[in-house]
Structures are given as C-alpha cells and as structure tokens.
C-alpha cells in the first residue's frame, strides 16, 4: 500500500509574486494556508542557486490525507485529484508546471 508520496515542481519568482498578489499573502503564509486545508500535506519552497527559479516540494501522507489505513488502486485517482487541487491553489496551471514524482514509500502491514 502507498504510504507517502514526494513530488516537486519548478516555479519562477514571477509566478510566486503572482500567487502572492492573488492571495495578498507572502509565499510562506500561502503554504501554511494550503497545508491547513489538507491533513498529511507538507509544502516546502527552496530557491535554486542564486537565480530567480524555485522548487516546490510536496510531501503527501496518503494515509492521513484519505483518513484510512488501507490505500488501494481505487484511491489513486483521489490522490491525483488532491494533487491537482493543490496545484490550482498554487496557480500552477500550465502543463509543464505539474508536480513530478520524486518518491513513493510503501507500507506493508502483516
């Protein structure tokens, strides 16, 4: 069963400023607001080098998000919908700004 998922996407400083303008909050407060809406979701923003490009990491605890211990294939679409919803809240609408899978951790209960 899937336990946790880690994803990432790149975002420019201009896109961060756009989201900040739409929310009237800075990026740290936007992330706190989004995290408060979802159990088991953690977002982290890191600047890449000295440039104006950033990377957003999305850590998702599927068990906490779906509020059930047994995650099956049927739940995969629900998880994807939640990821898409988070993307929309970050104003990541372009196809090239979708989250990319970095890691999946599985849990096996005996």
Secondary structure in CASP SS format (residue, H / E / C, confidence):
PFRMAT SS
TARGET T0000
AUTHOR 0000-0000-0000
METHOD secondary structure of the structure
MODEL  1
X C 1.00
X E 1.00
X E 1.00
X E 1.00
X E 1.00
X E 1.00
X E 1.00
X E 1.00
X E 1.00
X E 1.00
X E 1.00
X E 1.00
X H 1.00
X H 1.00
X H 1.00
X H 1.00
X H 1.00
X H 1.00
X H 1.00
X H 1.00
X H 1.00
X H 1.00
X H 1.00
X C 1.00
X C 1.00
X C 1.00
X H 1.00
X H 1.00
X H 1.00
X H 1.00
X H 1.00
X H 1.00
X H 1.00
X H 1.00
X H 1.00
X H 1.00
X H 1.00
X C 1.00
X C 1.00
X C 1.00
X E 1.00
X E 1.00
X E 1.00
X E 1.00
X E 1.00
X E 1.00
X E 1.00
X C 1.00
X C 1.00
X C 1.00
X C 1.00
X C 1.00
X E 1.00
X E 1.00
X E 1.00
X E 1.00
X E 1.00
X E 1.00
X E 1.00
X E 1.00
X E 1.00
X H 1.00
X H 1.00
X H 1.00
X H 1.00
X H 1.00
X C 1.00
X C 1.00
X C 1.00
X C 1.00
X C 1.00
X C 1.00
X H 1.00
X H 1.00
X H 1.00
X H 1.00
X H 1.00
X H 1.00
X H 1.00
X H 1.00
X H 1.00
X H 1.00
X H 1.00
X H 1.00
X H 1.00
X H 1.00
X H 1.00
X H 1.00
X H 1.00
X C 1.00
X C 1.00
X C 1.00
X C 1.00
X C 1.00
X H 1.00
X H 1.00
X H 1.00
X C 1.00
X C 1.00
X E 1.00
X E 1.00
X E 1.00
X E 1.00
X E 1.00
X E 1.00
X E 1.00
X C 1.00
X C 1.00
X C 1.00
X C 1.00
END
